[in-house]
Amino acid sequence: MTEPRSRVLIVEDEAAMRRFLRTSLTSHGYEALEAATAAEGIALATQYAPELVLLDLGLPDRDGLEVTKELRQWSTAPIIVLSARGREDDKVQALDGGADDYLTKPFGMNELLARVRVALRHAARMKAPAEPVIRIGPLVLDQPRHEVTVRGALVHFTPIEYRLLLLLAKNAGRVLTHRQILQDVWGPGATSQTHYLRVYMTHLRRKLERDPARPQLLLNEPGVGYRLRDLDPDATPPVEE
């Protein structure tokens, strides 16, 4: 029996870009739906409940940020924003508004496909019954015991470090903005205290990374937030130049 293909909704007003995305996605086993406007995109999302949405921000009838917020009122499907807007503020607004990831045009198709796989994997993990043990690359979090091992060695984390690491691990592969992290770990009153985050991320890197100065697991998205790389338990993090 053939497994059902993941359905991806493309909301993009440029016909050439839609064709490029559709061809690339279908050649890699995805089912693609296309919309040229926000109204068409919302209608297709309502009718077909796609597993993932690729969303351009510069749509002719509505801003993509508004579309993201509307979809988030009833859909949990991952949203990857594709936009020519490269400003940090635009990325933060999109991610805080409910997007799961953000790619600035132009981008490589291999990179987009990798982000799609990660977003779908994260969505599946969120739907599955909560696992008491989370395994990501060399990292193992035993939630019932509040224990963390890194490359097989037990590592001690303070309560705040543990909450921060657990949040990142539960959202592995997904960019979390500074505001999202601060609110979840420190509470709503701390959303502007980004210095907390810098200090604790430094602590985490010292305990997680082979070389904290060149992190391969806990990645910084400059001006936006942080991402814990989503790796299979037996995978070795790729070395980034």
Secondary structure, DSSP 8 states (H G I E B T S, - for coil): ------EEEEE-S-HHHHHHHHHHHHHTT-EEEEESSHHHHHHHHHHH--SEEEEESB-SSSBHHHHHHHHHTT--S-EEEEES---HHHHHHHHHTT-SEEEESS--HHHHHHHHHHHHHHHHHHHS---SEEEETTEEEETTTTEEEETTEEE---HHHHHHHHHHHHTTTS-EEHHHHHHHHH-GGGTT-HHHHHHHHHHHHHHH-SSTTS-SSEEEETTTEEEE----TT-------
